[in-house]
Amino acid sequence: MSKEDISRRQFLNYTLTGVGGFMAAGMLMPMVRFALDPILEPSADQKMVAVTPVDKLTNEPKRFDYKVKQKDGWYESDVTLSAWVYKAKNGDIIALSPICKHLGCTVDWNTDPSHPSQFYCPCHFGRYTKDGTNVKGTPPLAPLDVFESKVKDGKLYLGKAKPRKGA
């Protein structure tokens, strides 16, 4: 026997290890694919959702709640979102996110008596002007996000909220 020859015992050991590994991979691959497939699937962009008739909008911000369908991995649900919406002087419709850029609390319009006509975050006393710009000297370091919006058939449709550059 030369040095390169293998014994029957080694041959059976290599063969059984290879076959066992192949069978284990065959059983594990469907489970791994099942676990990773939703993560690797491209996310569908949120479609525009009808929120309110345009004739309900005024120059004073109003909060509108609406529902969107959300898919999180395997779980699909209806999620309630909110937006502060108003008509600007030039007729443009502005839709702002109610999420404070400091720590994610919810902002309200005109609820701080010492600073009327501003968005106010009660968690850490953050303030924003009517157009969503953060007031310097308060905790938020960026303006409120703005929703994509369009008007069709007399209704306001909102899409995803897009961040704006800090002020």
C-alpha positions as CSV (number, residue, x, y, z in Angstrom):
1,M,0.0,0.0,0.0
2,S,1.2,3.4,-0.8
3,K,0.8,6.6,1.3
4,E,-2.0,7.9,-1.0
5,D,-4.2,4.8,-0.6
6,I,-7.1,5.2,1.8
7,S,-8.6,2.4,3.9
8,R,-12.1,1.1,3.5
9,R,-13.0,2.6,6.8
10,Q,-11.8,6.1,5.7
11,F,-13.6,5.7,2.4
12,L,-16.9,4.9,4.2
13,N,-16.4,7.7,6.6
14,Y,-15.8,10.2,3.8
15,T,-18.8,8.9,1.8
16,L,-21.2,8.9,4.7
17,T,-20.1,12.4,5.7
18,G,-20.6,13.7,2.2
19,V,-24.0,12.1,1.8
20,G,-25.1,13.3,5.3
21,G,-24.0,16.8,4.4
22,F,-25.8,16.7,1.1
23,M,-29.0,15.5,2.8
24,A,-28.7,18.1,5.6
25,A,-28.3,20.9,3.0
26,G,-31.3,19.6,1.1
27,M,-33.4,19.8,4.2
28,L,-32.1,23.2,5.4
29,M,-32.2,25.1,2.1
30,P,-36.0,25.3,2.0
31,M,-36.1,26.5,5.6
32,V,-33.4,29.2,5.0
33,R,-35.2,30.3,1.8
34,F,-38.5,30.6,3.7
35,A,-36.9,32.7,6.4
36,L,-35.0,35.0,4.1
37,D,-37.4,35.3,1.1
38,P,-39.5,38.2,2.5
39,I,-36.4,40.1,3.5
40,L,-34.8,39.8,0.1
41,E,-38.1,40.6,-1.8
42,P,-38.1,44.2,-3.1
43,S,-40.4,46.4,-1.1
44,A,-43.4,47.7,-2.8
45,D,-43.6,51.5,-2.7
46,Q,-46.6,52.8,-0.7
47,K,-49.3,53.8,-3.1
48,M,-51.0,57.1,-2.9
49,V,-54.0,56.9,-0.5
50,A,-57.1,59.2,-0.6
51,V,-57.2,61.2,2.7
52,T,-59.8,63.9,2.4
53,P,-61.8,66.0,-0.1
54,V,-59.8,69.2,-1.0
55,D,-62.7,71.5,-0.1
56,K,-62.2,70.5,3.6
57,L,-58.8,72.1,3.6
58,T,-58.2,75.6,5.0
59,N,-55.2,77.8,5.6
60,E,-55.1,76.5,9.2
61,P,-53.4,73.1,9.6
62,K,-55.8,70.2,10.4
63,R,-54.9,66.7,11.4
64,F,-56.2,63.9,9.1
65,D,-56.0,60.2,10.0
66,Y,-56.0,57.6,7.2
67,K,-55.2,53.9,6.8
68,V,-52.6,52.2,4.6
69,K,-52.0,48.5,4.0
70,Q,-48.6,47.5,5.3
71,K,-46.8,44.3,4.6
72,D,-44.1,43.4,7.2
73,G,-42.5,40.1,6.2
74,W,-45.4,37.7,6.2
75,Y,-47.8,39.9,8.2
76,E,-50.2,42.2,6.4
77,S,-52.1,44.8,8.4
78,D,-53.9,48.2,8.2
79,V,-51.8,50.9,9.8
80,T,-53.3,54.3,10.8
81,L,-51.2,57.3,9.8
82,S,-51.7,61.0,10.4
83,A,-50.8,64.1,8.5
84,W,-51.2,67.8,9.3
85,V,-52.6,69.4,6.1
86,Y,-53.3,73.0,5.1
87,K,-53.5,75.2,2.0
88,A,-50.7,77.7,1.7
89,K,-51.4,81.3,0.6
90,N,-50.3,80.5,-2.9
91,G,-52.8,77.6,-3.1
92,D,-50.3,74.8,-2.7
93,I,-51.3,72.0,-0.4
94,I,-48.8,71.2,2.4
95,A,-49.0,67.9,4.1
96,L,-46.6,67.5,7.1
97,S,-45.8,64.5,9.2
98,P,-46.8,64.7,12.9
99,I,-43.6,62.9,14.0
100,C,-41.2,65.1,15.9
101,K,-37.6,64.9,14.5
102,H,-36.1,65.0,18.0
103,L,-37.3,61.7,19.6
104,G,-40.3,60.7,17.5
105,C,-43.1,62.1,19.7
106,T,-46.3,63.4,18.1
107,V,-46.6,67.2,17.5
108,D,-49.8,69.2,17.8
109,W,-50.8,72.4,16.2
110,N,-51.4,75.5,18.3
111,T,-51.4,73.8,21.7
112,D,-48.7,75.8,23.4
113,P,-50.3,79.1,24.7
114,S,-46.9,80.8,25.0
115,H,-46.2,80.1,21.3
116,P,-49.4,80.3,19.3
117,S,-49.7,79.3,15.6
118,Q,-46.8,76.8,15.9
119,F,-46.5,73.0,16.0
120,Y,-45.5,72.0,19.5
121,C,-44.0,68.7,20.8
122,P,-45.0,68.3,24.5
123,C,-42.3,65.6,25.2
124,H,-39.3,68.0,25.1
125,F,-40.8,71.3,24.2
126,G,-39.9,71.2,20.6
127,R,-41.4,73.8,18.3
128,Y,-41.9,74.1,14.5
129,T,-43.3,77.0,12.4
130,K,-46.4,76.6,10.3
131,D,-44.4,75.4,7.3
132,G,-42.8,72.7,9.5
133,T,-39.4,74.4,9.9
134,N,-37.8,73.7,13.3
135,V,-37.4,76.7,15.6
136,K,-33.8,77.3,16.5
137,G,-33.0,76.8,20.1
138,T,-35.5,74.0,20.6
139,P,-34.6,70.3,20.6
140,P,-35.5,69.3,17.0
141,L,-32.6,69.5,14.7
142,A,-34.5,69.1,11.4
143,P,-37.8,70.2,10.0
144,L,-40.9,68.0,9.8
145,D,-41.1,65.5,7.0
146,V,-43.4,66.4,4.0
147,F,-45.7,63.9,2.4
148,E,-45.8,63.4,-1.3
149,S,-49.2,64.6,-2.4
150,K,-51.5,65.0,-5.4
151,V,-55.0,66.1,-6.1
152,K,-57.3,64.0,-8.2
153,D,-61.0,64.2,-8.7
154,G,-61.3,66.7,-5.8
155,K,-59.6,64.5,-3.3
156,L,-56.2,64.8,-1.7
157,Y,-53.9,61.7,-2.0
158,L,-50.9,61.2,0.2
159,G,-47.9,58.9,-0.3
160,K,-44.7,58.5,1.6
161,A,-43.2,61.1,3.9
162,K,-39.9,62.6,2.6
163,P,-37.3,64.2,4.9
164,R,-36.3,67.8,4.3
165,K,-32.8,69.3,4.9
166,G,-32.2,70.7,8.4
167,A,-32.7,74.3,9.1
